[in-house]
Amino acid sequence: MTTTNPLLDFTDLPRFDLIQPEHVKPAITQLLADGRALIDRLTGESTPATWADFAGALSEGLEPFGRAWGVVGHLHSVNDVPAWREAYNEMLPEVSRFYTELGQNLKLFDKYRALFKNEAFSRLTVEQQKIIENEIRDFRLGGAELPEDQKPRFQAIMEELSQLSAKFSENLLDATNAFAEVVTDEAVLAGLPDYAKDAAREVAQKAGVEGWKFTLHAPSYGPLMQYADNRELRARMYRAYATRAAEIDNGYSKPEWDNGPLMKRILELRAEDARMLGFANFAEVSLLPKMADTPEQVLAFLGDMAKKAKPFAEKDMAELLAFARDELGIADFQPWDAAYVSEKLLQARYAFSEQEVKQYFTEPKVVAGLFKVIESLFTVKVKEDKAPVWHEDVRFYRIETPAGDLVGQFYMDLYARETKRGGAWMDEARSRKRTAGGIQKPIAYLNCNFARPVGGKPATFTHDEVITLFHEAGHGLHHLLTRGEELGVSGIHGVEWEAVELPSQFMENYCWEWDVLQGMTAHVTTGEPLPRTLYDKMFAAKNFQSGMMTVRQLEFSIFDMRLHCEFDPNSASTVMDVIREVREEVAVLIPPEWHRFPNSFSHIFGGGYAAGYYSYKWAEVLSADAYAAFEEAGNPFDPVVGQRYLDEILSKGGSRPALENFKAFRGREPSPDALLRHSGMIAA
């Protein structure tokens, strides 16, 4: 009797109740073979270069492979146990090789070009035309026009880059997991709120140790740095965090976790990739499918923002130093004091603390409040649903029209785990498309790393964590509310990188609306909603240190762009030299010499943001300007503006350029004025 591989079950939802690491190799091997056979058939002379016979058939035929590998990649991210890591890494080179072969296949390229030149092209749908144009561009970026004798080298580069990126993230996770600070004397924890101590005690109990155990994962590290009075404890934690996956001897790292050599090699390979494709640097390659035209244009935008923001950042820093000296007796201010002193200054200036606010953002109310915003904005209903899941923490939901028709579904995995990569992200499980039987509905993953419930009470979130949840939900809505009927431009597919962040950052604005917060808060003990007086203090503090936060993001963005357009990894200069030079220009809080931020900058070394980190800041311009349309209408849920936002931005996906989407919504080019106003850096 044969056993069906659950990874090959595409009838509906992924079979997370059945899928195991041993299913990966046979399933992916089979799907790769099926994909290659399909390509051989579709590139044959007997297959006409039409949408139905070629382009549509190729997209349809390769979708199962994309979905299966997406499940494998997802489980590698949320359940990074040794067996899943091994299964993922064993097949990663094969998958990278397949995609590189696909991008270099001249027969495929020729078919797309023939389809583009055919008089029937003009009769295709807008979506189909855009997909063909994108494919031709991507084939060029994939090395399809390289001489045959250069293609094996290009393929080798792509395979090695995928392996190095995965290894970068794994090293960072391993280093993060390796460190623990166990405290046995409660007096050392003075200043820490009860929730942080309770969580640390629970972690210690699970580890079989006495006292309180703190880790470098955000739910543990963040509160300690923000509230712990013990300066030596903060300094130890800061050094451990700042030297993760580095060559620094910090007492817990292993040499094989050092991401330094990986960064150098990644940059060498990206530069070689760019040269082979005829570009001056990798930044030019990265920008080709984005909204920005040149690295110089991006650096000019970032530089202009830095000039506007740095005076505010310097003022923020001067206030912080003065408060530390005059009120806390800290004359030799250090970076590990920054979060602590900032919290004390925030309390002194606005008479509230994040800890006080956190007690009102209980998980059930926050999630219900998020769903109410979605329902009010887009005239849909969000309901609980059932599905096989990868962990007991995961919940599943469906979005319906008022008539009860299914729009899409999503998983929500909110809590931090040692086997889950850090940060927060949205990913797709399935995309919307038209099939012979109707519309295939989209499915998304929403992942966060919040502290789980402790002591029988519901989990509570900081306001920043609430903003993170709304941010990822915005990505999810971009994927779920699309009206795209072709995979290549459905949801976030085909959307310029900068515009991918527009819907996510747009949703963050609702975390500051009083009418929204009233309905999504309930004190963890009393059940009372957030008081208006506390909200007023929060809003008054909204732009607290916004100058410092802005230049910090600009520091990362400029570093990323310079690294990929100016830096030579084979020169005497180092990655650390680049970040130091950038800090001299824009930063106001300079870390110690031993700080190794680049070694944990997974966005650009382990993710897809290389020469694209600036997109967060450009997307802030777009999202603030988009939200300003609701402000101008006098109603954050204005139905006319909301419908136009859905019609012109969310539903369009990648079917037309993002700038055209924005102009169709706003009636003009984007302006940075709303962002600067929202950030308190120009008058309202």
ZAMARGU-4260 file (C-alpha; in steps of 0.2 Angstrom, whole numbers, plus 5000, padded with zeros to 4 digits):
<rodrens>
0) 5000/5000/5000 | 5007/5017/4995 | 5007/5032/5007 | 5002/5049/5000 | 5015/5062/5004
5) 5005/5076/5013 | 5017/5089/5006 | 5010/5085/4989 | 4992/5087/4994 | 4986/5104/4986
10) 4967/5100/4987 | 4965/5114/5000 | 4975/5119/5016 | 4993/5113/5020 | 4992/5097/5030
15) 5002/5104/5045 | 4995/5089/5055 | 5004/5077/5044 | 5019/5085/5036 | 5036/5079/5043
20) 5054/5083/5038 | 5056/5066/5030 | 5042/5071/5017 | 5053/5086/5011 | 5066/5077/5000
25) 5054/5065/4990 | 5041/5079/4988 | 5052/5092/4982 | 5062/5080/4971 | 5046/5075/4962
30) 5040/5092/4960 | 5057/5098/4953 | 5056/5084/4941 | 5038/5088/4936 | 5044/5106/4934
35) 5058/5102/4922 | 5047/5090/4912 | 5034/5104/4910 | 5047/5116/4904 | 5054/5104/4892
40) 5036/5102/4885 | 5032/5120/4884 | 5048/5126/4876 | 5046/5113/4862 | 5042/5119/4845
45) 5025/5111/4845 | 5019/5123/4859 | 5013/5140/4852 | 5019/5156/4861 | 5002/5160/4867
50) 4995/5164/4884 | 4984/5149/4886 | 4997/5136/4879 | 5013/5143/4886 | 5013/5157/4899
55) 4997/5153/4908 | 5001/5134/4907 | 5019/5137/4915 | 5012/5148/4929 | 4999/5135/4933
60) 5011/5120/4931 | 5024/5127/4943 | 5012/5133/4956 | 5012/5116/4966 | 5031/5117/4968
65) 5030/5135/4974 | 5017/5131/4987 | 5026/5115/4993 | 5043/5124/4995 | 5034/5139/5003
70) 5027/5127/5017 | 5045/5120/5019 | 5052/5137/5021 | 5039/5142/5033 | 5042/5127/5044
75) 5060/5131/5044 | 5056/5148/5050 | 5043/5144/5064 | 5050/5127/5069 | 5069/5127/5067
80) 5072/5111/5075 | 5087/5101/5069 | 5077/5089/5058 | 5068/5103/5049 | 5084/5113/5047
85) 5092/5098/5039 | 5078/5094/5028 | 5077/5112/5022 | 5096/5114/5019 | 5097/5098/5010
90) 5085/5103/4997 | 5090/5122/4996 | 5104/5120/4984 | 5093/5110/4972 | 5079/5123/4973
95) 5091/5137/4970 | 5098/5127/4955 | 5081/5125/4948 | 5076/5143/4949 | 5093/5148/4942
100) 5090/5136/4927 | 5073/5144/4925 | 5080/5161/4924 | 5093/5157/4912 | 5082/5146/4900
105) 5084/5154/4883 | 5070/5144/4876 | 5058/5151/4889 | 5065/5168/4886 | 5062/5167/4868
110) 5044/5161/4870 | 5040/5176/4881 | 5048/5188/4869 | 5038/5180/4855 | 5023/5182/4865
115) 5027/5200/4868 | 5030/5204/4850 | 5014/5194/4844 | 5000/5205/4838 | 4989/5195/4850
120) 4999/5203/4865 | 4987/5219/4864 | 4972/5208/4866 | 4978/5200/4883 | 4972/5207/4899
125) 4982/5221/4908 | 4987/5208/4921 | 4994/5196/4908 | 5003/5209/4899 | 5012/5215/4915
130) 5017/5197/4919 | 5025/5195/4902 | 5034/5212/4904 | 5040/5207/4921 | 5046/5190/4915
135) 5056/5197/4901 | 5065/5209/4914 | 5068/5195/4926 | 5075/5184/4913 | 5088/5197/4909
140) 5092/5198/4928 | 5092/5179/4929 | 5106/5178/4917 | 5097/5172/4902 | 5107/5183/4890
145) 5123/5178/4897 | 5135/5168/4885 | 5133/5149/4888 | 5150/5147/4895 | 5146/5160/4909
150) 5129/5152/4914 | 5137/5138/4925 | 5146/5151/4935 | 5131/5162/4937 | 5121/5147/4943
155) 5134/5143/4956 | 5133/5161/4962 | 5115/5160/4965 | 5116/5143/4974 | 5130/5149/4985
160) 5121/5165/4989 | 5105/5156/4995 | 5115/5144/5006 | 5125/5159/5014 | 5109/5168/5017
165) 5101/5153/5026 | 5117/5150/5036 | 5117/5169/5041 | 5100/5168/5049 | 5104/5151/5057
170) 5120/5157/5065 | 5110/5172/5072 | 5097/5161/5079 | 5109/5149/5086 | 5119/5163/5094
175) 5103/5171/5101 | 5098/5155/5109 | 5115/5151/5116 | 5115/5165/5129 | 5106/5166/5145
180) 5108/5177/5160 | 5101/5168/5176 | 5098/5179/5191 | 5095/5171/5208 | 5094/5187/5219
185) 5078/5196/5216 | 5086/5212/5222 | 5096/5213/5206 | 5079/5214/5196 | 5074/5230/5204
190) 5064/5241/5192 | 5058/5226/5181 | 5039/5225/5180 | 5031/5210/5187 | 5026/5203/5170
195) 5044/5203/5165 | 5050/5194/5181 | 5035/5181/5180 | 5040/5177/5162 | 5059/5175/5167
200) 5054/5164/5181 | 5043/5153/5170 | 5058/5151/5158 | 5069/5147/5172 | 5057/5133/5178
205) 5056/5126/5161 | 5075/5125/5160 | 5076/5117/5177 | 5086/5131/5185 | 5082/5142/5201
210) 5078/5160/5199 | 5075/5170/5184 | 5081/5167/5166 | 5083/5180/5153 | 5087/5178/5135
215) 5092/5188/5120 | 5074/5186/5112 | 5065/5202/5111 | 5051/5198/5124 | 5065/5195/5137
220) 5079/5207/5131 | 5068/5222/5128 | 5060/5224/5145 | 5076/5221/5154 | 5085/5235/5145
225) 5071/5247/5147 | 5067/5244/5166 | 5081/5236/5175 | 5089/5248/5187 | 5105/5237/5188
230) 5117/5245/5176 | 5129/5231/5176 | 5115/5219/5171 | 5110/5230/5157 | 5128/5231/5151
235) 5131/5212/5151 | 5115/5210/5141 | 5119/5224/5129 | 5136/5216/5125 | 5129/5199/5123
240) 5116/5205/5111 | 5127/5217/5102 | 5140/5204/5098 | 5129/5190/5092 | 5136/5180/5078
245) 5152/5189/5078 | 5171/5186/5081 | 5170/5195/5098 | 5174/5184/5113 | 5158/5186/5123
250) 5159/5170/5133 | 5145/5161/5123 | 5148/5162/5105 | 5156/5148/5094 | 5168/5152/5080
255) 5157/5144/5067 | 5143/5156/5071 | 5153/5171/5066 | 5144/5180/5052 | 5158/5191/5047
260) 5166/5179/5034 | 5148/5176/5027 | 5145/5195/5024 | 5161/5197/5015 | 5157/5182/5004
265) 5139/5187/5001 | 5145/5205/4995 | 5158/5197/4984 | 5146/5186/4976 | 5133/5200/4974
270) 5146/5211/4966 | 5151/5197/4954 | 5133/5194/4950 | 5131/5212/4945 | 5147/5213/4934
275) 5141/5197/4925 | 5124/5206/4921 | 5133/5222/4915 | 5129/5233/4930 | 5141/5243/4939
280) 5136/5237/4956 | 5123/5226/4965 | 5112/5241/4970 | 5108/5244/4952 | 5103/5226/4950
285) 5092/5227/4965 | 5084/5243/4960 | 5079/5238/4942 | 5062/5231/4948 | 5059/5244/4961
290) 5052/5262/4961 | 5068/5271/4963 | 5079/5273/4947 | 5097/5274/4953 | 5107/5272/4969
295) 5111/5290/4968 | 5093/5295/4968 | 5090/5284/4984 | 5105/5291/4993 | 5100/5309/4989
300) 5082/5305/4996 | 5090/5298/5012 | 5102/5312/5013 | 5089/5325/5012 | 5079/5316/5025
305) 5094/5315/5036 | 5097/5334/5035 | 5079/5337/5040 | 5079/5324/5054 | 5097/5326/5062
310) 5093/5343/5071 | 5078/5335/5080 | 5089/5319/5084 | 5103/5330/5091 | 5090/5339/5102
315) 5083/5322/5108 | 5100/5316/5112 | 5105/5332/5122 | 5089/5330/5132 | 5093/5312/5136
320) 5110/5316/5141 | 5105/5330/5152 | 5091/5320/5160 | 5103/5305/5164 | 5116/5317/5172
325) 5104/5328/5181 | 5090/5317/5187 | 5098/5299/5187 | 5116/5303/5191 | 5123/5295/5176
330) 5137/5306/5170 | 5146/5293/5159 | 5130/5289/5148 | 5133/5273/5138 | 5122/5265/5125
335) 5115/5252/5137 | 5108/5266/5147 | 5098/5273/5132 | 5082/5263/5133 | 5082/5264/5152
340) 5085/5283/5153 | 5072/5286/5138 | 5059/5276/5148 | 5063/5287/5164 | 5062/5303/5154
345) 5046/5298/5145 | 5038/5295/5162 | 5045/5311/5169 | 5039/5321/5154 | 5022/5313/5151
350) 5018/5305/5167 | 5016/5287/5160 | 5026/5272/5156 | 5025/5259/5143 | 5022/5246/5157
355) 5007/5256/5162 | 5000/5256/5145 | 5004/5238/5142 | 4992/5232/5155 | 4977/5238/5144
360) 4982/5230/5128 | 4976/5212/5132 | 4978/5200/5117 | 4959/5196/5115 | 4954/5214/5114
365) 4969/5219/5103 | 4965/5205/5091 | 4946/5209/5091 | 4950/5228/5089 | 4961/5224/5074
370) 4947/5214/5066 | 4935/5228/5069 | 4946/5240/5060 | 4948/5228/5045 | 4929/5226/5045
375) 4925/5244/5046 | 4937/5249/5032 | 4934/5236/5019 | 4916/5230/5023 | 4921/5212/5027
380) 4919/5200/5041 | 4933/5191/5050 | 4928/5175/5058 | 4937/5161/5067 | 4940/5145/5057
385) 4948/5128/5058 | 4964/5121/5050 | 4978/5110/5054 | 4992/5120/5062 | 5011/5118/5066
390) 5010/5123/5084 | 4996/5124/5097 | 4998/5143/5098 | 4993/5146/5080 | 4975/5151/5076
395) 4966/5152/5060 | 4953/5164/5053 | 4943/5168/5037 | 4938/5184/5029 | 4921/5185/5021
400) 4910/5197/5012 | 4894/5203/5020 | 4885/5190/5010 | 4896/5176/5018 | 4907/5172/5003
405) 4925/5168/5007 | 4938/5181/5002 | 4953/5173/5010 | 4960/5165/5026 | 4975/5167/5037
410) 4985/5159/5051 | 4991/5170/5066 | 5006/5164/5076 | 5009/5178/5089 | 5021/5171/5102
415) 5040/5170/5103 | 5048/5152/5103 | 5066/5146/5104 | 5063/5137/5087 | 5056/5152/5078
420) 5066/5165/5070 | 5065/5183/5077 | 5055/5198/5071 | 5038/5198/5063 | 5033/5194/5045
425) 5019/5190/5033 | 5021/5176/5020 | 5009/5168/5008 | 5003/5150/5009 | 4992/5152/4993
430) 4988/5166/4981 | 4972/5171/4973 | 4970/5166/4955 | 4956/5161/4942 | 4954/5143/4939
435) 4942/5132/4928 | 4932/5130/4943 | 4931/5148/4949 | 4942/5158/4960 | 4956/5151/4971
440) 4955/5160/4987 | 4972/5167/4995 | 4979/5161/5012 | 4992/5171/5022 | 5003/5168/5037
445) 5005/5182/5050 | 5020/5179/5062 | 5025/5189/5077 | 5037/5186/5092 | 5027/5193/5107
450) 5028/5186/5125 | 5015/5173/5128 | 5002/5173/5143 | 5009/5171/5160 | 5001/5166/5176
455) 4984/5162/5169 | 4981/5179/5163 | 4980/5184/5144 | 4995/5190/5135 | 4998/5209/5136
460) 5006/5219/5122 | 5016/5235/5122 | 5009/5249/5111 | 5024/5246/5099 | 5019/5227/5098
465) 5001/5232/5094 | 5008/5243/5080 | 5019/5228/5074 | 5003/5217/5073 | 4993/5230/5063
470) 5009/5232/5052 | 5009/5213/5048 | 4990/5213/5046 | 4992/5227/5033 | 5004/5215/5023
475) 4991/5201/5025 | 4977/5212/5018 | 4987/5217/5003 | 4989/5198/4999 | 4971/5193/5004
480) 4960/5208/4997 | 4968/5207/4980 | 4957/5205/4965 | 4971/5198/4954 | 4966/5183/4944
485) 4984/5179/4938 | 4997/5173/4950 | 5011/5184/4944 | 5003/5200/4949 | 4990/5194/4962
490) 4992/5201/4980 | 5010/5207/4983 | 5017/5198/4968 | 5024/5210/4955 | 5023/5225/4967
495) 5038/5236/4968 | 5048/5233/4984 | 5045/5250/4991 | 5026/5249/4989 | 5025/5232/4997
500) 5027/5242/5014 | 5013/5254/5010 | 4998/5244/5016 | 5007/5238/5031 | 5013/5255/5037
505) 4996/5263/5032 | 4988/5251/5045 | 4999/5257/5059 | 4990/5274/5059 | 4975/5266/5067
510) 4984/5262/5082 | 4984/5280/5087 | 4965/5283/5084 | 4956/5286/5100 | 4940/5278/5094
515) 4949/5263/5089 | 4959/5261/5105 | 4944/5263/5116 | 4937/5247/5109 | 4953/5237/5109
520) 4959/5239/5127 | 4954/5231/5143 | 4965/5231/5158 | 4972/5214/5162 | 4966/5215/5180
525) 4951/5227/5180 | 4945/5225/5163 | 4943/5244/5161 | 4947/5252/5144 | 4961/5264/5141
530) 4957/5280/5150 | 4956/5296/5140 | 4969/5304/5151 | 4982/5290/5148 | 4978/5291/5129
535) 4981/5310/5129 | 4998/5307/5137 | 5002/5293/5124 | 4998/5304/5110 | 5007/5319/5117
540) 5022/5307/5118 | 5019/5300/5100 | 5034/5309/5093 | 5045/5306/5108 | 5063/5304/5101
545) 5056/5303/5083 | 5072/5312/5078 | 5083/5299/5085 | 5072/5285/5078 | 5072/5292/5061
550) 5091/5294/5060 | 5093/5277/5066 | 5083/5270/5051 | 5092/5281/5040 | 5108/5275/5046
555) 5103/5257/5042 | 5097/5262/5025 | 5112/5272/5020 | 5123/5258/5026 | 5114/5246/5016
560) 5114/5256/5000 | 5133/5261/5001 | 5137/5243/5005 | 5130/5238/4989 | 5135/5252/4977
565) 5151/5259/4984 | 5160/5246/4995 | 5173/5234/4988 | 5173/5218/4999 | 5190/5214/4993
570) 5198/5231/4998 | 5207/5235/5014 | 5191/5243/5020 | 5178/5232/5030 | 5160/5232/5033
575) 5162/5239/5050 | 5172/5254/5042 | 5156/5258/5031 | 5144/5258/5046 | 5156/5269/5056
580) 5157/5282/5042 | 5138/5282/5040 | 5136/5284/5059 | 5148/5299/5059 | 5137/5307/5046
585) 5119/5304/5053 | 5120/5295/5070 | 5118/5304/5087 | 5120/5288/5098 | 5136/5280/5093
590) 5138/5262/5099 | 5155/5255/5106 | 5169/5250/5095 | 5165/5231/5098 | 5147/5233/5093
595) 5144/5221/5078 | 5127/5227/5071 | 5130/5221/5053 | 5132/5203/5059 | 5114/5203/5064
600) 5107/5213/5050 | 5097/5199/5043 | 5086/5210/5033 | 5100/5213/5020 | 5111/5197/5023
605) 5098/5184/5027 | 5082/5191/5019 | 5077/5200/5003 | 5081/5218/5008 | 5099/5220/5000
610) 5100/5238/4993 | 5082/5239/4997 | 5081/5244/5016 | 5078/5262/5011 | 5060/5256/5005
615) 5054/5256/5023 | 5057/5275/5024 | 5050/5278/5006 | 5035/5267/5011 | 5032/5279/5026
620) 5031/5293/5014 | 5018/5284/5004 | 5008/5277/5019 | 5008/5294/5028 | 5002/5303/5012
625) 4989/5289/5009 | 4982/5291/5027 | 4982/5310/5025 | 4967/5307/5013 | 4957/5300/5027
630) 4962/5315/5038 | 4957/5327/5025 | 4940/5318/5024 | 4938/5320/5043 | 4935/5302/5046
635) 4948/5287/5047 | 4934/5276/5041 | 4927/5287/5027 | 4918/5274/5016 | 4922/5284/5000
640) 4941/5286/5003 | 4941/5268/5010 | 4933/5261/4994 | 4945/5271/4984 | 4960/5264/4994
645) 4954/5247/4991 | 4950/5249/4973 | 4966/5258/4968 | 4980/5251/4979 | 4975/5235/4988
650) 4965/5226/4975 | 4977/5230/4961 | 4992/5220/4967 | 5006/5221/4954 | 4995/5223/4939
655) 5001/5241/4936 | 5015/5252/4943 | 5014/5256/4961 | 5016/5275/4957 | 5001/5274/4945
660) 4991/5265/4959 | 4996/5279/4971 | 4992/5293/4959 | 4975/5285/4955 | 4971/5285/4974
665) 4978/5303/4978 | 4976/5311/4962 | 4994/5317/4963 | 5013/5312/4966 | 5017/5307/4984
670) 5023/5321/4995 | 5034/5319/5011 | 5025/5333/5020 | 5012/5321/5029 | 5026/5310/5036
675) 5036/5325/5042 | 5020/5332/5050 | 5015/5315/5058 | 5033/5314/5065 | 5033/5331/5073
680) 5046/5338/5061 | 5036/5351/5053 | 5021/5361/5059 | 5004/5353/5057
</rodrens>
